């Protein structure tokens, strides 16, 4: 819950929900648009983006990549310790983002907490 303030970071990983992601973000928040829907043509709420001073990042991974990547990771064939520069608990996501911004990290593995 954000107590009506909005989320610091909103990840839209489905595709057609950019407008909702923008509405959920807090002032000075970040929207990460990874979902992809070729048919979606959202009416972008420019007023909200400007008023909230949002940062919006987009990224693309083909929809057929996820299963393949999951199998590679589960099989242990990819040495994550050689690829990731840091490993930290999920609660430290903001610290991880700051390391990335300062270019002090290459890849960070966020581990869910029990």
N, C-alpha and C positions, 0 to 999 in steps of 0.2 A: 504494500500500500504506500501511496505517496502523499497522503493527506491533502489531496487536491493540488499539489505542487506540480506533479508530472514526473516522469522518469528522466534520470540523467542520460541514459542511453536506451534507445529503442531499436531492436533488431527486427526488421521485417523480412522474414525468411520464406514467406508463402508466395507472394507475387502481387496480388491486386490490392494490397492494404497500405499503400504509401500515405494516403490522406489520414487514415486512422493512426498510423505511426507518428505523423507530424502532430496530430492533435494530442497524442499521449505524452509527447516530449515536453520537458520543462523549459523555461527560459534558459538560453545558452546551452541547451541540450544537444545531443548528437543522435541522428537517425542513420542507421546502417541498413541500406536497401540491398539485400542479397537475393530476395525472391524475384522470380522472373515469370511474367505472364505476357506473352507476345500480344495477346488480345486486349490487355488492360491499357486504357488511356485515361488515367485519372486526371481530374481537374485539380491541378496543383493549387493549394491555398497559399498563394504568394504572400498575402497579408500576414498569415500566421508564421510563415518562415521568417519574414523580415521582423515582425513584431517580437517574436521570441528569440531572434538572433540565433537561429539554429544552424548547425553544421550538418550537411547531408552528404554521406559517402555511398557510393554504389560499388558493387562487386559482382562478378559473374562466375558461376561454376556450373558447368553443364549438368543437367538433371540425371544423367546416367553415371556421373562420377561418384556419387555418394556410396553406393553399394560396393563398388570396386575399392574405394579408399577404405571403407570399413573392413573389408576382407584383408587388405594389406596390413592395416593396423593390428587387427586381431591375430594375424599370423605371425607377428613379430619380425617380419622381414624388413621393416623400415626402422632403422635405429633412431628413434625420436630424440634420444639424448644427444645425438650428433647434429640434429636439425634445430632443436629448440635451445635457445640460449638461457631460458629461465623456466622454472616450474614453481607455481605458487597456488595457494588455496583460492577458490572462487571469490571469497570475501575480499581478496586483495586485487580485484579486477581494475580498480582505479589506479592503484600503484603500477600495475602492468601497463595500462594505457599510457601513463606518464613516462615510463621507461621507453615505450615505443616512440612517443612524441619526441623525446630527447635523443632518439637514435642510440639508446644504450641497450637495446634488446632487438633481436631479429625475429624470433618466434617465441611465444610464451604458451605453455601448457597450463590451463586453469583446471584444477582438480576439484570436483565437487566434494563438499564436506559431509560427513556422516551426521 
